[in-house]
Amino acid sequence: MRTAYGVETVRAAERELMARVPEGALMQRAAAGLAVACGQLMGRVYGSRVVLLVGSGDNGGDALYAGARLARRGAGVTAVLLAPERTHAGGLAALRGAGGTVMGAQGDGVEGVIRRADLVVDGIVGIGGRGGLRSDALVLAEKVREARAAVVAVDLPSGVDADSGEVRGVAIRADLTVTFGTHKPGLLIDPAREYAGTVRLVDIGLGEVLPELAELEALQHADVARLLPVPGVESDKYRRGVVGIAAGSARYPGAAVLAVAGALRGGAGAVRYVGPAADAVIARFPEVLVSDQGPHKAGRVQAWVVGPGAGEDAATVAEVLEADVPVLIDADGLRLAERGAVRGRTAPTLMTPHAGEAAALLGVGRGEVEGGRLSAVRELAARYGATVLLKGSTTLVADPAGGAVRVNATGTGWLATAGSGDVLSGLSGSLLAAGLSALDAGSAGAYLHGLAGRLASEGAPVGAQDVAEGVARAWRDVRDVRDGPEVRDGRGV
């Protein structure tokens, strides 16, 4: 499992570790890993042209010491200093001693140096940066954007918020981010994640002093494999769990079909359907148990999914919320569900909004949710007393009791297609019925759904039915990790 820790936690851990090791040891470990990563990205160090963008903090020191290592291997290294009087003295002396050159950010030749560079190392702002880049750094960021050089960010791209993943203004866009000790939340959450490129973690020894509880958790193949239900020799369809689907309407019968498609591939032993789209569901999936008596009389279920394509059927949503089994609320159900009814439930509830639906529930603009996804998912979970799965390019799952937020990035932009969310609802609801907690069902469902979309797409457009049909392949891929040499996470980072 990949974990991420906030800035204050990282700083406290660094202080504790620095008290145990020789002075400067952590910076040297970080610089060594950074130099190796830079060399591997370029492929050839000797004769290459490297530009370091150096701010006033330890982030700039890391860049300078790494630059000194590259210079000793034959690279031509130039450091562009944004605050010459406050530059890390030891790093600057090391670079000069290795034959590197230094110039101020206001120098006439800066633009040409950056334009001719093979690699630019962004050491402007570290994890303490807030509120976007300042004017002098903005000028450099624009020159980097126009250049053809590869860009490596030191710890995280300058201009992004390490704790929240927010980007307030211009930020450096990196091809590779080399982060130290642990991931920071902003490296795993959009919009900042988009600026980070590929992320490489360098171990500097923080693992022994970081607390057990992280800010964020990102499941990997092995973690999901441990969660997925596996029937035993004595299992029958009822022991495996039955999931009820209350979805669809005369206007949106396809939502019911797609939610059922996801549910049938989610590990439960049977699917019950209640709603006006029974004929369409049975025509596509004759194994589904249908009822026209409403949720209360549909028969025993271990979990309900309500809302996809429900239109204005508030009565069915209210009836499902009265059930004493786990309930997943999606799509129209999110709009129709009374907050008091959700908060009053004693059984687990999983809500699965996209950014627009989350914005409506919070009474804010969609852009505010998209720009601050972590705070939005936490606020929704607290407000409704429910586990919340906030869909998007990086899906987040937050528990109302607090703790680490789960982040998932297995998906692809091709999943932004009509009906894809209905498949996810059925899939996660089936995992609820199979016995997973709301947090685990949402996390594993999002992971499988994203991986299924990626495998089905292979870089081309896909429809929601393609995603549903790809779940079995994704499931096998996750389970097969037990026989592989290493843990994977669907992103290759």
Residue pairs with C-beta under 8 A, 6 or more apart in sequence:
1 217
1 218
1 219
1 220
1 223
2 183
2 188
2 217
2 218
2 220
2 489
3 182
3 183
3 214
3 216
3 217
3 218
3 404
4 182
4 183
4 184
4 185
4 187
4 188
4 214
4 215
4 216
4 217
4 218
4 407
5 13
5 182
5 183
5 184
5 185
5 210
5 211
5 214
5 215
6 162
6 163
6 184
6 185
6 215
7 127
7 128
7 162
7 163
7 184
9 210
9 211
9 215
10 127
10 181
10 182
10 184
10 206
10 210
11 127
13 181
13 206
13 209
13 210
13 211
14 26
14 181
14 206
16 209
17 26
17 204
17 205
17 206
17 208
17 209
18 25
18 26
21 205
24 90
26 180
26 204
26 205
27 58
27 61
27 62
27 65
27 91
28 65
29 180
29 202
29 203
29 204
29 205
30 62
30 180
30 202
30 204
31 61
31 62
31 65
31 66
31 68
31 69
31 91
32 66
32 69
33 178
33 180
33 202
33 203
33 204
34 62
34 63
34 66
34 121
34 152
34 154
34 178
34 202
35 65
35 66
35 67
35 69
35 70
37 152
37 176
37 178
37 200
37 202
38 50
38 66
38 70
38 119
38 121
38 152
38 178
39 45
39 70
39 73
41 119
41 150
41 152
41 175
41 176
42 48
42 118
42 119
42 150
45 70
45 73
45 74
45 75
46 73
46 74
46 75
47 74
47 75
47 76
48 70
48 74
48 75
48 76
48 118
48 119
49 75
49 76
49 78
49 116
49 117
49 118
49 119
50 67
50 70
50 75
50 76
50 77
50 78
50 117
50 118
50 119
50 120
50 121
51 77
51 78
51 79
51 80
51 113
51 114
51 117
51 119
51 120
51 121
51 149
52 63
52 64
52 66
52 67
52 77
52 78
52 79
52 80
52 95
52 121
52 123
53 63
53 80
53 82
53 120
53 121
53 122
53 123
53 124
53 137
53 140
53 144
53 158
54 60
54 63
54 64
54 79
54 80
54 81
54 82
54 87
54 88
54 91
54 123
54 124
55 82
55 83
55 123
55 124
55 125
55 126
55 137
55 158
56 82
56 83
56 86
56 87
56 88
57 88
57 125
57 126
57 128
58 88
58 126
59 123
59 124
59 125
59 126
59 127
59 154
59 155
60 87
60 88
60 91
60 123
60 124
61 88
61 90
61 91
61 123
62 91
62 123
62 154
62 155
62 180
63 79
63 91
63 121
63 122
63 123
63 154
64 79
64 87
64 88
64 91
64 92
64 94
64 95
64 123
65 90
65 91
65 94
65 95
66 121
66 154
67 77
67 79
67 95
67 98
67 100
67 121
68 77
68 91
68 94
68 95
68 97
68 98
68 100
69 98
70 77
71 77
71 95
71 98
71 99
71 100
72 98
72 99
77 95
77 98
77 99
77 100
77 101
78 100
78 101
78 102
78 103
78 113
79 92
79 95
79 100
79 101
79 102
79 103
80 103
80 104
80 105
80 107
80 110
80 113
80 114
80 140
81 87
81 102
81 103
81 104
81 105
82 105
82 124
82 136
82 137
82 140
84 104
92 102
95 102
96 102
103 109
103 110
103 113
105 136
105 139
105 140
106 136
110 140
110 143
111 143
114 120
114 140
114 143
114 144
114 147
114 149
115 143
115 146
115 147
115 148
117 147
117 149
118 149
118 150
119 149
119 150
119 151
119 152
120 144
120 147
120 149
120 150
120 151
120 152
121 151
121 152
121 154
122 144
122 151
122 152
122 153
122 154
122 157
122 158
122 172
122 174
123 154
124 133
124 137
124 140
124 158
124 172
125 133
125 137
125 158
125 159
126 154
126 155
126 156
127 155
127 156
127 162
127 184
128 162
129 158
129 159
129 160
129 161
129 162
130 161
131 168
131 169
132 159
132 167
132 168
132 169
132 170
132 171
133 141
133 158
133 159
133 169
133 170
133 171
133 172
137 158
137 159
138 170
141 158
141 159
141 170
141 171
141 172
142 170
144 151
144 172
145 173
150 175
150 176
151 172
151 173
151 174
151 175
151 176
151 197
152 174
152 175
152 176
152 177
152 178
153 172
153 174
153 176
153 177
153 178
153 195
153 196
153 197
154 178
155 177
155 178
155 179
155 180
155 184
156 162
156 177
156 179
156 184
156 186
156 187
156 192
156 196
157 171
157 172
157 173
157 174
157 177
157 192
157 195
157 196
158 171
158 172
159 167
159 168
159 169
159 170
159 171
159 172
159 195
160 166
160 167
160 171
160 186
160 192
160 195
160 196
161 167
161 168
161 186
161 192
162 184
162 185
162 186
162 187
163 184
163 185
163 186
163 215
164 185
164 186
164 189
164 192
164 372
164 374
164 375
165 185
165 186
165 188
165 189
165 190
165 191
165 192
165 193
165 373
165 374
165 394
166 186
166 191
166 192
166 371
166 372
167 191
167 192
167 195
167 371
171 192
171 195
172 195
173 194
173 195
173 197
174 195
174 196
174 197
175 197
175 198
176 197
176 198
176 199
176 200
177 187
177 196
177 197
177 198
177 199
177 200
178 200
178 202
179 187
179 199
179 200
179 201
179 202
180 201
180 202
180 204
180 206
181 201
181 202
181 203
181 204
181 205
181 206
181 207
181 210
182 201
182 206
182 207
182 210
182 214
183 199
183 201
183 216
183 218
185 215
185 216
185 374
186 192
186 193
186 196
187 193
187 196
187 199
188 216
188 218
188 394
188 407
188 409
189 216
189 373
189 374
189 394
189 396
189 407
190 370
190 373
190 392
190 393
190 394
191 370
191 371
193 393
193 394
193 409
194 393
198 493
199 493
200 493
213 403
213 404
214 404
215 404
215 405
216 404
216 405
216 406
216 407
217 404
217 405
217 406
217 407
218 406
218 407
218 408
218 409
218 489
219 406
219 408
219 443
219 444
219 447
219 489
220 487
220 488
220 489
220 490
221 477
221 478
221 481
221 487
221 488
221 489
221 490
222 481
222 482
222 487
224 443
224 444
224 447
224 448
224 478
225 478
225 479
225 481
225 482
227 431
227 436
227 440
227 443
227 444
228 267
228 444
228 475
228 478
228 479
229 240
229 241
229 267
229 431
229 434
229 435
229 436
231 239
231 240
231 269
235 269
236 269
237 269
237 270
238 269
238 270
238 300
239 269
240 267
240 268
240 269
240 270
240 434
241 267
241 268
241 269
241 270
241 302
241 303
241 430
241 433
241 434
241 435
242 268
242 269
242 270
242 271
242 272
242 299
242 300
242 301
242 302
242 433
243 263
243 266
243 268
243 270
243 271
243 272
243 301
243 302
243 303
243 304
243 305
243 426
243 429
243 430
243 432
243 433
244 271
244 272
244 273
244 274
244 295
244 298
244 301
244 303
244 304
244 305
244 320
245 256
245 259
245 260
245 263
245 271
245 272
245 273
245 274
245 275
245 304
245 305
245 426
245 429
246 274
246 275
246 295
246 304
246 305
246 306
246 307
246 310
246 316
246 317
246 319
246 320
247 255
247 256
247 259
247 260
247 273
247 275
247 277
247 305
247 306
247 307
247 308
247 309
247 310
247 422
247 425
248 254
248 255
248 256
248 257
248 259
248 275
248 276
248 277
248 280
248 281
248 308
248 309
248 310
249 255
249 275
249 276
249 277
249 309
249 310
249 311
249 313
250 276
250 311
251 309
251 311
252 308
252 309
252 310
252 311
253 276
253 277
253 280
253 309
254 280
254 309
254 419
254 422
255 277
255 308
255 309
255 310
255 331
255 419
255 422
256 273
256 275
256 277
256 280
256 281
256 308
256 309
257 277
257 280
257 281
257 284
257 285
258 308
258 419
258 422
258 423
258 426
258 464
258 465
258 468
259 305
259 308
259 309
259 330
259 422
259 423
259 425
259 426
259 429
260 271
260 273
260 281
260 284
260 285
260 288
260 426
261 284
261 285
261 423
261 426
261 464
261 465
261 468
261 469
262 422
262 423
262 424
262 425
262 426
262 427
262 428
262 429
262 430
262 449
262 468
262 471
263 271
263 305
263 426
263 427
263 429
263 430
264 271
264 285
264 287
264 288
264 426
264 430
265 427
265 430
265 468
265 471
265 472
265 475
266 426
266 427
266 428
266 429
266 430
266 431
266 433
266 434
266 445
266 471
267 430
267 431
267 434
268 302
268 303
268 430
268 431
268 433
268 434
270 287
270 289
271 285
271 287
271 288
271 289
271 426
271 430
272 288
272 289
272 290
272 291
272 298
272 299
272 301
273 281
273 288
273 289
273 290
273 291
274 290
274 291
274 292
274 293
274 294
274 295
274 298
274 316
275 310
275 316
277 309
278 290
278 292
281 288
281 290
282 288
282 290
289 299
291 297
291 298
291 299
294 316
294 319
295 304
295 306
295 316
295 319
295 320
295 323
296 319
296 322
301 323
301 325
301 433
302 325
302 326
302 432
302 433
302 434
302 435
303 325
303 326
303 327
303 328
303 429
303 430
303 432
303 433
304 320
304 323
304 325
304 326
304 327
304 328
304 429
305 327
305 328
305 330
305 425
305 426
305 428
305 429
306 316
306 317
306 320
306 321
306 327
306 328
306 329
306 330
306 333
307 317
307 329
307 330
307 331
307 332
307 333
307 334
307 336
307 337
307 425
308 330
308 331
308 332
308 333
308 421
308 422
308 425
308 426
309 331
309 332
309 422
310 316
310 317
310 331
310 332
310 333
310 336
311 332
312 332
312 336
313 332
313 336
314 336
317 329
317 332
317 333
317 336
317 337
318 336
318 337
318 338
318 341
320 327
320 333
321 327
321 329
321 337
321 338
321 341
321 342
321 345
322 341
323 347
324 346
324 347
325 347
326 347
326 348
326 349
326 350
326 432
326 433
326 438
326 441
327 345
327 347
327 348
327 349
327 350
328 349
328 350
328 351
328 352
328 425
328 428
328 429
328 432
328 441
329 337
329 342
329 349
329 350
329 351
329 352
329 386
330 351
330 352
330 353
330 421
330 422
330 424
330 425
331 357
331 421
331 422
331 425
334 351
334 352
334 353
334 357
334 360
334 361
335 357
335 360
339 383
339 384
342 349
342 351
342 384
342 385
342 386
343 384
343 385
343 386
345 385
345 386
348 386
348 387
348 432
348 437
348 438
349 384
349 385
349 386
349 387
349 438
350 386
350 387
350 388
350 389
350 428
350 432
350 438
350 441
350 442
351 380
351 384
351 386
351 387
351 388
351 389
352 388
352 389
352 391
352 421
352 424
352 425
352 428
352 442
353 361
353 380
353 388
353 389
353 390
353 391
354 390
354 391
354 392
354 421
355 366
355 369
355 370
355 373
355 376
355 390
355 391
355 392
356 366
356 369
358 369
358 376
358 377
358 380
358 388
358 390
359 365
359 366
359 368
359 369
359 376
361 380
361 383
361 384
362 369
362 376
362 379
362 380
362 383
364 376
368 376
369 376
369 390
370 392
373 390
373 392
373 394
373 396
374 396
374 405
376 390
377 388
377 390
377 396
377 397
377 398
377 405
378 398
378 405
380 386
380 388
380 390
380 398
381 387
381 388
381 398
381 399
381 400
382 400
384 400
385 400
386 400
386 438
387 397
387 398
387 399
387 400
387 438
387 439
387 442
388 397
388 398
388 400
389 395
389 396
389 397
389 428
389 442
389 445
389 446
390 396
390 397
390 398
391 421
391 424
391 446
393 409
393 411
393 413
394 407
394 408
394 409
395 407
395 408
395 409
395 411
395 446
395 450
396 405
396 406
396 407
396 408
397 405
397 406
397 407
397 408
397 439
397 442
397 443
397 446
398 405
398 406
399 438
399 439
406 439
406 442
406 443
408 443
408 446
408 447
408 450
409 450
409 489
409 490
409 491
410 446
410 447
410 449
410 450
410 451
410 454
410 489
410 490
410 491
411 446
411 449
411 450
411 451
411 453
411 454
412 450
412 453
412 454
412 457
414 453
414 457
414 460
414 461
414 462
415 449
415 450
415 453
415 462
415 467
417 461
417 462
417 463
417 464
418 464
419 463
419 464
419 465
420 449
420 453
420 464
420 467
422 464
423 449
423 464
423 467
423 468
423 471
424 445
424 446
424 449
427 445
427 448
427 449
427 471
428 441
428 442
428 444
428 445
428 446
428 449
429 441
431 440
431 441
431 444
431 445
432 438
432 441
436 444
447 478
447 490
448 471
448 474
448 475
448 478
449 467
449 471
449 474
450 490
451 474
451 477
451 478
451 490
452 467
452 468
452 470
452 471
452 473
452 474
453 462
453 467
453 470
454 490
455 470
455 473
455 474
455 477
456 462
456 466
456 467
456 469
456 470
456 473
457 466
462 470
481 487
481 488
